[in-house]
Amino acid sequence: MKVKKYNESPKEKAMIDPKKLEEIAKNISAAIPSGVKNVAEEAEGKIKQVLQSQLTKLDFVSREEFDIQSQVLIRTREKLEALEARLDAIESKETTE
């Protein structure tokens, strides 16, 4: 009996790159007119908060969460392959008897 392979990733999530988020916030902050530069740092912080909150609603995941889930997937695939090999060995043993 062969086990049907499953789809790699039925629903992929995008990753939130903190460096990109910081870069976007700085770019928006830099676009603020010079007359209000004294509030640029505060605005940058608020922009980052808003971006983070909106991106969270879009099913984005952090790099850390992605890396953890990637490792879980690797271990799961290894276990699946080991079980498939054991099953194949048992089936071939049964057919020779």
Secondary structure, DSSP 8 states (H G I E B T S, - for coil): -------S-SS---EE-HHHHHHHHHHHHHTS-GGGGGGHHHHHHHHHHHHHHHHHHTT-EEHHHHHHHHHHHHHHHHHHHHHHHHHHHHHHHHHH-
